[in-house]
Amino acid sequence: MTRGVRIRLALFAVLAAVGVTYVAGAYLGLVDKALGRGLAVHATLPESGGLFVGSEVTYRGVKVGKVEGMAVTQDGMRADLALEEGTRIPTDSRIFVHNLSAVGEQYLDIEPDTSQGPFLGHGDTLVGTAESLPVDEGDMLVDLDELVGSVDSKDLNTVITELGTAFRGTATPLQRMVDGGSRFLEEAIAHEQTTYELLDNGRVVLRTQAGNAENIRSFARDLADLAGTLKKRDPELRTVLDGGASAAREVDALVKQLEPTMPVFMGDLVTLNQIATARIEGIEQLLVTFPVMVASGFTGTPGDGFGHINLQLAQSPGPCREGYMPSDQWRDTADLTDSDIYPARCLSGAPYNMRGSKYAPAPKDVSGARVAPYDPDSGAADVDSDSVPDVVISNNGGLRAVFGDDSWRWMLLGPLEPGGR
């Protein structure tokens, strides 16, 4: 063996010894003690709960140190905890002794209520209570034995016998049920996203139905009333259905016969409706006051059984002249030309003209409605026709404002002209 090899072997042995020594010292905590690292705190408990020197110390389940020493006190025991450098534990944290497995291997777990300070320093103490200790295995075995002993053996035998009878011969169906459940879970996992979307949409539907619960109940009641009425009127309904086809044919024939005149009639109705809409308040006043005037008209009849009419011509006050055209501007009676309408009305106050349109409610300003030419052959309105202008129903001049002096001809003969317009 050469000198170089011996030197390398010696260096390897020295490094191995140093490494083993450091690892052993670090495991035993000697390195931290020598270097002054780590955090040394204490924990007090009513009893050990199975802890021993070397037990792990965890913070929220993560290992942060170990139990370095244990001592008996007047109130229980005190454990000396060696925690890792940089461990920050709130001072109001709770401690619990838990079992690492079923055979024991207890460790001390620190569970804080908050992650905020103040934090533990060197020499501080965590205080545990009886709730910090695990259930004793002896007590658990005693309680389990008492539970088992409290069960009557005959009743237990009866239950087991009945269960055997119930499941006898059901192996194959149970196997199918388990296999079907497995396939169901596989399909559910494969369509997981679709299931989530279905549940989300179902929640929206259910929320909407819950919000309209009263409307749904009302609809159900009305539908039940309708169904009951139809049931009671079954003979009449059957008669209507039996004769419905012939009645529909008669109505269709009637409509076709009325095609030339129906548009004109509808146009006249629209014009009348426009006038009635503008004068709706005056019509209302007429309907209210006319019955009162008629009822009071017979109160002046004397008791002789005859009606009397009395006409008196009053010369005072004279006729109302304010608001009318002066006499020097009157047209000659032989002048038949068209001219603007003079807005004649009585502008004098009482007692002149205490009735009439002056005291009637003012008409409303109702805008005109435009109606396109009607095609009786197709039953459609020709809104794109350039040859025939649209029919305008308005308060300002009516049809005359569009068609001039021949508006009457268009209203009466328009649908009968060539083209059916």
Phi, psi and omega in degrees: 000129183282168181294321181297321179294319179297323180293317180295322177295321179295318179296320178298318179295320179295314180296321179296318179296319179295317180297315179297319179297319181293317180297316179296320178294321178294320179295321180276356179083008182289327180294315180297323179292318181294322181269355180072027180265170178090180182229120181257115178230177182234158176221132180250140180220154176300328177204173187291327182068016180100359177293155178214164179296124184105353177298147181287150173241124181242153177238107186057039177088355181255130183294128179231000180171199180209167176279118184268332180197159180222144180215146180275137177238175180293330182261359181154245180215159179234131178250133176267123185252131175253107184258158182290156179297134179088002178289128181242109183239125177300146184290337182264021180289152177261154180237146181218144174261121182239162176264131179287332179208182182291339182266005178120237182057061183292151174217161182257121181251133179256122183238105181277154174274342181208159178263006181271156179286181006287160184248161181293145174240181180301129176087355179288162187234136171261131186256127176251161180238186179296333178289345180280349184265148178283166177291132181291135182298324179296314178298320180295319179294321178296315179296321179295321178294320178295322179296313180296321180290337180283347181275127179290127183297322179294315179296320178296321178296320178296317180297315181296320179297317180293322177296320177298319178295320183294322185261005180291130179076012181251016183298313182295312176300321179296321178296318177298319181296318179294316179296318177297322177296322178295315178295323178298316179295321178297315178295321179296319178293321180295330180248039184297313182296320178297321178296318178299315180296321178298318180294319179296313180294323177297324178295320178296317180297315181295321178295320178294318179294322178295322178292333180252028182300317181294321178295321179294317178296319179296318178297320179295318178297314180296321178295322177295320177297318179297316180296320178296319179295317178297324179294318180293327182261030183300314179299314180297320180296320178295323177297318179297317180294322179294319180265004183293322182296312180295321179295322178296321177296319178297317180295320179297317178297321179296318180295319179295323178292330182271000183303319181293325186258342183299317179301319179297315180299317179294321177298318177297321178295321178295318178299315178298321180294322178298318180294315181295324179295318180293329183253026186297323180290321176295320177297320178297316179297321180296315182293334180278316187275332185298314178299326179292318180294319180294320181293325181273356183288337182268358183288338181271002180282125179292172185274017181271002177087003181238148175268140183241137176245128183237121179246123179234131178260114181265131179265351181224126000284162181288181180295153179284130181243339182288126181103356179251160182294135177299151185296332181286351179254006181292144180282155176291143183295340179273353181278112183254011180284156178285147177210169179294145180283129179277129182284070184283134175192154181282120180258000179281152179279191179301146009264019181284133169048065182278018177212179178098189186294340180298322182260004176279155177301141182295142179291152178280155177272096182256120180291152182287158178244134182262129182242125180286157176302145186254135179256105183292338180288313181266342182077016182244158177270128182273090184274349184254006184288133177261340183279330183244122181288158177290150177276129181246125177252112188219164175277346185255076175102344178060215181291334182296330180294339182258313188257359178072212185290345181265018181298326180296324180293320180294320182294320186271321189250353182303310181295341184264355180288165180306138184097349177072023182263000000 
